[in-house]
Amino acid sequence: MLERFAAKNFQCHGKIDVDTSGGVTAIVGPSDSGKSALIRILRWLATNRPKGIGFIKDGEKSAQARMKIDGHTIKRTRSKNRNVYELDKMKFGAFGLEVPEEIEALLNMGEENWQGQHDPPFWFTKSAPELARELNEIVDLQSIDVAVSRVSANLREVNDDIKVYESGVEEEEKASEKLDWVEKADEQLKAIESLADESAEDRTRLAFLEHLIEERGKYTSMVDVLSRKLVWASKICSRIEEFRHTQEEVEILEEMIDESIGHQESASLELPDLEPMGAALSALRVASDEAGRLATVVQSANNWNKRTMTCERDLELAEEEFVKKVGNNCPYCGTEMNDGG
């Protein structure tokens, strides 16, 4: 509600203050007394009209106006170099020909709210299009038209996008049809990967098989060597037995010689030359020493015989493990293997 308005140096008024808080306000007076100027003061505050500085009282440099409405105070100052709006404690400048938004929202007034003394009757002289346009502005139908226009534009844009997307979908479907081979390729790739895994397992088995074959070769060579040494040791054992019998005969012969020497001394008889027999005895002693060395060799041969038996057991275990791992078929050619490998 408009409570009061005032002005200074506006047209014919040097200073005026009007109280409108009592209800309906009627302005009466003789002609050229400034009644229309009061309406212009309010219009100037509400719509920033009239433009320019022609309304400043003659001889003055500036004009001012203010109103109190709904508890707020709006003030306007205009001079040649100054053009300012004020709302309570806020000041507004550089607003051009418009009214600051805050003041316009507070007043909510437009040109259709003003009826001058010499203006034609309101709306009666308007053409149909002009009247429709002003009605649209009053009830804000223009915003509906703008909204419908924007919705139509957005709808056209969306339809265009849909067509573009549909075209893209068709192209993608055609491209997808060309990629039917991908599924088959994927299946083939999985089959290849499965074969690669099996091949890796086969390579592992093959490496283990080669290791077993290599170990078997080592054990076989060792068994051959030990067998030859065992044969040689058997021959040596036979020789040792022969030397043992010879050694026993030597001991008996020594006893006989000692007895003969005793008899010779007691009977003072001259005995035959026993030097050849002494040489034979020396040879027998050498043979006895050789027999001792041969006994050591026999012991070593026995040890080798034990190692040979151990190697044979290890070889049998390795062959059993080999059969468990690869079966009875050769992993190279697939044929069945016999006991000889």
ABEGO torsion letter per residue (X at the ends): XBABBBBBGBEABABBBBBAAAEBBBBBEBBGAGAAAAAAAAAAAAAGOBBEAAABBBGBABBBBBBBBGGBBBBBBBBAABBBBBBEABBBBGAEABBBAAAAAAAGBBAAABBBAABBBBGAABBAAAAAAAAAAAAGAAAAAAAAAAAAAAAAAAAAAAAAAAAAAAAAAAAAAAAAAAAAAAAAAAAAAAAAAAAAAAAAAAAAAAAAAAAAAAAAAAAAAAAAAAAAAAAAAAAAAAAAAAAAAAAAAAAAAAAAAAAAAAAGBBBBBAAAAAAAAAAAAAAAAAAAAAAAAAAAAAAAAAAAAAAAAAAAAAAAAAAAAAEABBAAAGBBBBAAX
